[in-house]
Amino acid sequence: PYFRMLRLALASVLLSLAAAQFFKPAPTWGSGSSWKDVTNLKGVDEMEVAWRAAREEINDKFYGKSRYFMIPVQVLRAHKKSRDIELEVLYGESECRSRGVGARQISDRTCADVRRGADKAIYRIIVEEARRGRGQLDIEAWKVRDVRQNERF
């Protein structure tokens, strides 16, 4: 009985740690003198980064079971430090999934219209210089919050 309780306690701790890792909150917005707040990041197409996050992160991690895809509407904030980039982006639901467009195929050409009455949310996107020598930038996304229907940007 003692070892069974010990195994159960250990399993619950491991499960809690795994859940905390997957559902962790977005990191705080980077700050300090080395970060540059900009409206136009030189050499970076912010909307393409937002589309890439929709393809590779948001629709798989946060929106995979929905009948809609989340697509970028507007970049709200952007800044960078060296090659590391942070964005806060407004996303809205699109009906392009029902037209047969796959999550890895969405772009401003295949899935450009936000549906009427769509749910919207703000996501934080962090793009970091690849640390493992792959040459491509690593990208992660976190949902910051849902947007109310009457909220304007």
C-alpha positions in Angstrom: 0.0 0.0 0.0 2.8 2.5 0.8 4.6 2.0 -2.5 1.3 2.2 -4.4 0.6 5.6 -2.8 4.1 6.7 -3.5 3.8 5.7 -7.2 0.5 7.5 -7.4 1.9 10.7 -5.9 4.9 10.6 -8.2 2.6 10.0 -11.2 0.4 13.0 -10.3 3.5 15.2 -9.9 4.8 14.2 -13.3 1.4 14.7 -14.9 1.2 18.2 -13.3 4.6 19.1 -14.6 3.8 17.9 -18.1 0.5 19.9 -18.1 2.3 23.0 -16.8 4.8 22.8 -19.6 2.2 22.5 -22.4 -0.2 25.1 -21.0 2.3 27.6 -19.7 1.5 31.3 -20.0 3.1 33.5 -22.6 6.4 34.9 -21.5 6.5 38.5 -20.6 7.0 41.0 -23.4 10.8 41.4 -23.9 12.2 44.6 -22.6 15.5 46.4 -22.0 17.6 48.7 -24.1 18.7 46.0 -26.6 15.0 45.5 -27.7 13.8 47.9 -30.4 10.1 48.6 -30.6 9.3 49.1 -34.2 6.3 49.3 -36.5 8.3 48.0 -39.5 11.0 45.4 -38.7 13.8 45.8 -41.3 14.2 42.6 -43.3 11.1 41.0 -41.8 7.6 40.7 -43.2 5.6 40.7 -39.9 2.5 39.4 -41.6 4.4 36.5 -43.2 5.7 35.6 -39.7 2.1 35.8 -38.4 0.9 33.5 -41.2 3.8 31.0 -40.5 2.7 31.0 -36.8 -0.9 30.2 -37.9 0.4 27.3 -40.1 2.9 25.8 -37.7 1.7 26.6 -34.2 -1.7 28.2 -33.7 -4.1 26.0 -35.7 -2.4 22.8 -34.5 -1.9 23.7 -30.8 -4.8 25.9 -30.0 -7.4 25.5 -32.7 -7.0 22.0 -34.1 -10.4 20.7 -33.3 -12.3 23.7 -34.6 -14.1 23.8 -37.9 -12.4 27.1 -38.6 -8.8 28.2 -39.0 -7.4 31.3 -37.2 -5.7 33.7 -39.6 -3.8 36.9 -38.9 -5.7 40.1 -39.2 -3.3 42.8 -37.9 0.1 43.0 -36.2 -0.5 45.0 -33.0 3.1 45.2 -31.7 6.4 44.2 -32.9 10.0 44.4 -31.8 13.3 42.6 -32.2 16.7 42.0 -30.7 19.3 40.8 -33.0 17.5 38.1 -35.1 14.9 37.3 -32.3 11.5 38.8 -33.0 8.4 39.2 -30.8 4.9 40.1 -32.3 1.5 40.5 -30.8 -1.0 39.7 -33.5 -4.8 39.8 -33.8 -6.2 36.6 -35.3 -9.7 35.9 -36.5 -11.6 32.8 -37.7 -11.8 32.0 -41.4 -14.0 29.4 -43.2 -11.3 28.3 -45.6 -11.1 24.9 -43.8 -14.6 24.1 -45.1 -13.3 24.8 -48.6 -10.7 22.1 -48.3 -7.6 24.2 -47.5 -5.3 22.4 -45.1 -3.6 23.9 -42.1 -0.2 23.9 -43.7 -1.6 25.5 -46.9 -3.1 28.7 -45.4 -1.8 32.0 -46.6 -3.1 35.4 -47.7 -3.9 33.9 -51.1 -5.7 30.7 -49.9 -7.4 31.9 -46.7 -7.7 35.7 -46.6 -11.2 36.4 -45.3 -12.3 36.5 -41.6 -15.8 35.2 -41.3 -18.7 37.4 -40.2 -19.2 37.2 -36.4 -15.8 35.4 -36.1 -14.2 34.7 -32.7 -10.9 36.7 -32.5 -7.9 36.4 -30.2 -4.5 38.0 -29.6 -1.5 35.7 -29.8 2.1 36.4 -28.9 4.5 35.1 -31.4 8.2 34.6 -30.6 10.7 33.8 -33.4 14.2 33.0 -32.2 17.3 32.4 -34.2 17.7 28.7 -34.6 19.9 27.3 -31.8 20.4 23.9 -33.3 22.0 24.8 -36.6 19.0 24.2 -38.8 19.2 27.6 -40.4 15.5 28.3 -40.1 14.1 30.4 -37.3 12.3 28.6 -34.4 8.7 29.9 -33.9 6.4 29.6 -30.9 3.0 31.0 -30.1 0.9 31.7 -27.0 -2.7 32.8 -26.7 -2.7 36.1 -24.8 -6.5 36.6 -24.6 -9.8 36.4 -26.5 -11.1 39.6 -28.0 -14.7 40.9 -27.4 -17.0 41.2 -30.4 -17.2 45.0 -30.1 -13.5 45.6 -29.4 -11.7 47.7 -32.1 -8.0 48.0 -32.9 
